[in-house]
Amino acid sequence: MSFDEDKRQVDAWLRDKGIPHGIAYLCDDPGLCPDCVPDLLALLRLPFSPNMRAIVAWALFRRKPGMEEKQEAVEILLTIIRQGRGQNDVSLETLVLNELAQNVEADKVHEIGRMLLDEGYGELRGCFTEPLRRIGNGEAINYLCQATKIPVAASLALSALMRLRVEGTLELCEEALKQPGMLYKDAVKETYRKLQRKLAKKRGTVSHVTNEPMPEGLEEWSANLDCPDLAKVLRGIQKCVEGGFGKAEIAEVRAAADELSPEFEESPESQTVRLKFEVKFNGGDRELWLEVFCDDEDAYDLYVFGHPTLIKEVEGVLKKILPG
């Protein structure tokens, strides 16, 4: 059955239940029919495609169901996922990474852990690391540690362990990189480098992180960057000054960025870090302020503030570094 046919049938089912809005509208606006959670639960049980059921689940959870309804919905999701064992369906990944991960409780840790270790789930196995990370208890961590030896899941398991600040994750990265047949080694190496930067930061004594308010009159340069581009930009800034922003300062910025959390439910303070540096520029002392914002696992918003002449120099250098 096509998605359009799925949607047509779902909308017709909703009308039969006295709900005048289609599923797309219910997803977009949780204020519509706020009391329709029981109907959406019934709809979630029906044998539509995993893609459509993921959409129904999104509409349901946006209406903040009570604990019993939430548990019932999670159980339905687990049933859908079990039924999809052996299938290569991207919609199942969406269900696991989003609706399941954001709503599962710790009592499901062993069920999800067994799915992670079950070869029958194929590529989907790595996705189970996300609900386990969110559960985050000792049992979840145990499953994640076992997953570091599974080629298809190791990179995501190691990332989850890093974010949970589990001791020994650096050594697990080293073991994974030595393992023959390990998949997504670039991702494992990136986690390894992040952990090394955090270790170096702990050993350092000088911190440029600050909560000071930004002074007025500064010029600004900003960009949205992925992880490799962040490193390139910081090295570009280094070229613009005569001192005060070298390898140690670049490592500190990257380590501070690694600590940021992209989780939407956490406080905004966990998504932003501000650093202040005293740099040498044109023979004088200048302040260089950096602010890094992260609401995505693989990207940052970087803001650079400083004297207009310094920012103009930075902008000129970075135009040659960044694509486009």
C-alpha positions in Angstrom: 0.0 0.0 0.0 1.4 3.4 -0.9 1.9 6.2 1.6 -0.9 8.3 0.0 -3.3 5.4 0.3 -2.2 4.9 3.9 -2.9 8.5 4.7 -6.2 8.5 3.0 -7.4 5.5 5.1 -6.0 7.0 8.3 -7.8 10.3 7.7 -11.0 8.4 6.9 -10.7 6.4 10.1 -10.2 9.7 12.1 -13.3 11.2 10.5 -15.3 8.1 11.5 -14.2 8.7 15.1 -15.5 12.3 14.9 -12.0 13.8 14.5 -12.3 16.5 11.8 -8.5 16.9 11.3 -6.2 14.7 9.2 -3.2 13.1 10.6 -0.8 15.7 9.1 -2.7 18.5 11.0 -2.7 16.5 14.2 1.1 16.1 13.9 1.7 19.8 13.2 -0.6 21.2 16.0 -0.8 19.3 19.3 -3.5 21.8 20.4 -5.9 20.2 17.9 -8.1 17.5 19.6 -5.9 17.4 22.8 -8.1 14.6 24.1 -7.8 12.2 21.2 -4.9 10.2 22.7 -7.2 7.0 23.2 -8.2 7.3 19.5 -4.5 7.6 18.4 -3.6 4.6 20.5 -6.3 2.6 18.8 -5.1 3.8 15.4 -1.5 2.9 16.3 -2.5 -0.7 16.7 -3.9 -1.0 13.2 -1.6 -2.7 10.6 -0.5 0.4 8.6 3.0 0.8 7.4 5.8 1.5 9.9 6.2 4.9 8.3 2.5 5.8 8.9 2.6 4.3 12.4 5.6 6.5 13.2 3.6 9.5 12.2 0.7 8.4 14.3 3.0 7.9 17.3 4.5 11.4 16.8 1.0 12.9 16.9 0.2 10.8 20.0 3.3 11.7 22.1 3.0 15.4 21.2 -0.3 15.3 23.3 1.6 14.4 26.5 -0.2 11.1 27.2 -0.5 9.9 30.8 1.8 7.3 32.2 -0.4 4.3 31.5 -1.2 5.5 27.9 2.5 6.2 27.3 3.5 2.7 28.5 0.8 1.2 26.3 2.1 3.2 23.3 5.7 2.1 23.9 4.5 -1.5 24.1 2.8 -1.1 20.7 6.0 0.4 19.3 8.0 -2.6 20.5 5.6 -4.9 18.9 5.9 -3.0 15.6 9.7 -3.2 15.8 9.6 -7.0 16.6 7.3 -7.5 13.6 9.9 -5.7 11.5 12.8 -8.0 12.5 14.7 -8.9 9.4 13.3 -6.0 7.3 15.5 -3.2 6.0 12.9 -0.4 6.7 14.1 3.2 7.4 10.8 3.9 9.1 11.7 1.4 11.8 14.9 3.4 12.4 12.8 6.5 12.9 10.6 4.7 15.4 13.5 3.5 17.5 15.6 6.7 17.4 12.7 9.1 18.1 9.4 7.9 19.4 10.8 4.8 21.3 14.0 6.5 22.6 12.2 9.6 23.8 9.5 7.8 25.7 10.9 4.4 26.9 11.3 3.7 30.6 14.0 1.8 32.3 11.8 -1.3 32.7 12.3 -2.1 29.0 16.1 -2.0 29.2 16.6 -5.8 28.9 14.1 -6.1 26.0 15.9 -3.4 24.1 19.3 -4.8 25.0 18.3 -8.2 23.6 17.2 -6.5 20.4 20.6 -4.8 20.2 22.4 -8.1 20.5 20.1 -10.0 18.1 21.7 -10.4 14.7 18.3 -10.7 13.2 17.8 -6.9 13.5 20.7 -6.2 11.1 21.4 -2.6 10.5 18.7 -1.6 13.0 20.9 -2.9 15.9 22.9 0.3 16.1 19.7 2.4 16.6 18.9 0.6 19.8 21.9 2.3 21.4 19.9 5.6 21.5 17.1 4.4 23.8 19.7 2.6 25.9 21.7 5.9 26.2 18.6 7.7 27.3 17.8 5.0 29.9 21.4 5.4 31.0 21.5 3.0 34.0 24.0 0.4 34.8 22.2 -2.3 32.8 21.9 -0.1 29.8 25.6 0.7 30.0 26.4 -3.0 30.2 24.5 -3.6 26.9 26.3 -0.7 25.3 29.7 -2.0 26.3 28.8 -5.4 24.7 27.7 -3.5 21.5 31.2 -2.0 21.1 32.2 -5.4 19.7 29.4 -5.5 17.2 30.7 -4.0 13.9 27.4 -2.5 12.8 26.6 -1.0 16.2 30.0 -0.2 17.8 30.4 3.4 16.5 27.0 4.4 18.0 27.5 2.5 21.2 30.9 4.2 21.8 29.3 7.6 21.1 26.6 6.8 23.6 29.1 5.7 26.2 31.1 8.9 25.7 28.0 11.0 26.2 27.2 9.1 29.4 30.8 9.8 30.5 31.5 6.1 31.1 35.0 5.4 32.4 37.0 3.2 30.0 35.3 4.3 26.8 38.7 5.5 25.4 40.1 2.0 25.8 37.0 0.5 24.2 37.5 2.8 21.2 41.1 1.5 20.9 39.8 -2.1 21.0 37.2 -1.3 18.4 39.7 0.2 16.0 41.8 -2.9 16.2 38.9 -5.2 15.5 38.9 -6.7 11.9 35.7 -5.9 10.0 34.8 -2.9 12.2 32.3 -0.7 10.3 32.2 3.2 10.5 35.7 3.5 11.7 35.8 7.2 10.9 33.0 7.7 13.5 34.9 5.6 16.0 38.0 7.7 15.4 36.0 10.9 15.9 34.7 9.7 19.3 38.3 8.6 20.2 39.6 12.1 19.3 36.8 13.8 21.4 37.7 11.6 24.4 41.4 12.5 24.0 40.5 16.3 23.9 38.4 15.9 27.1 41.3 14.1 28.8 43.7 16.9 27.7 41.2 19.5 29.0 41.1 17.8 32.4 44.9 18.0 32.6 45.0 21.6 31.6 45.0 24.4 34.2 43.9 27.5 32.2 40.2 27.8 31.2 38.9 30.5 28.9 35.2 29.5 29.4 33.3 32.5 30.8 29.9 33.6 31.8 30.8 37.3 31.5 28.4 39.4 29.4 29.7 40.2 25.9 30.9 43.9 25.7 29.2 46.2 23.3 30.8 47.5 20.1 32.2 44.2 18.9 31.9 43.0 15.3 30.5 39.5 14.7 31.3 36.6 12.2 29.2 33.4 12.4 28.6 30.2 10.5 27.0 26.8 10.8 29.7 24.2 10.8 30.1 20.4 10.9 32.8 18.9 13.1 35.7 18.9 10.6 34.8 22.5 9.5 34.9 23.7 13.1 38.5 22.6 13.4 39.4 24.3 10.0 37.8 27.6 11.1 39.6 27.6 14.4 43.0 27.0 12.7 42.0 29.9 10.3 41.4 32.2 13.3 44.9 31.2 14.6 46.4 32.5 11.3 44.9 35.9 11.9 46.6 36.6 15.2 50.2 36.8 16.4 49.6 35.1 19.7 47.1 34.0 22.4 45.1 31.6 20.2 47.3 28.5 19.4 47.0 24.8 19.5 46.1 24.6 23.2 43.3 27.2 22.8 41.9 25.4 19.7 41.9 22.1 21.6 40.1 23.9 24.5 37.4 25.2 22.2 36.9 21.8 20.6 36.8 20.1 24.0 34.2 22.6 25.2 32.2 22.0 22.0 32.3 18.3 22.6 30.7 18.8 26.0 27.6 20.5 24.6 24.4 18.6 24.6 22.1 18.7 21.6 19.2 17.3 23.6 16.2 19.6 23.2 14.7 18.7 26.6 17.8 19.9 28.5 18.5 23.5 29.5 19.7 26.0 26.9 22.9 26.4 29.0 23.9 22.9 28.1 23.8 23.8 24.4 26.0 26.9 24.5 29.5 27.7 25.7 31.3 31.1 25.6 35.0 31.6 25.7 37.2 34.8 26.0 40.8 35.0 24.8 43.4 37.8 25.0 45.1 37.7 21.6 47.9 39.6 20.0 46.7 41.4 16.8 48.6 44.1 14.8 51.1 44.4 17.6 48.4 45.1 20.3 46.3 43.3 22.8 42.7 42.5 21.7 39.8 40.5 23.1 38.6 37.6 21.0 35.2 36.1 22.1 33.9 32.8 20.8 30.4 31.3 21.3 29.5 27.8 20.3 25.9 26.6 20.1 24.9 22.9 19.5 21.4 21.6 18.8 22.6 18.9 16.5 24.8 15.9 17.1 27.0 16.6 14.1 26.9 20.4 13.7 27.7 23.6 15.5 26.8 27.3 15.2 30.0 29.3 15.8 30.0 33.0 16.6 33.2 35.0 16.6 33.3 38.5 18.2 36.1 41.0 18.3 37.5 44.4 17.2 36.1 45.3 13.7 39.6 45.1 12.1 40.2 41.7 13.6 36.9 40.3 12.5 37.4 41.7 9.0 40.7 39.8 8.9 39.0 36.7 10.2 36.3 36.9 7.6 38.8 37.3 4.8 40.8 34.2 5.8 37.7 32.1 6.4 36.2 32.9 3.0 39.1 30.9 1.6 38.6 28.0 4.0 34.9 27.3 3.9 33.2 25.9 0.9 30.7 28.2 -0.9 
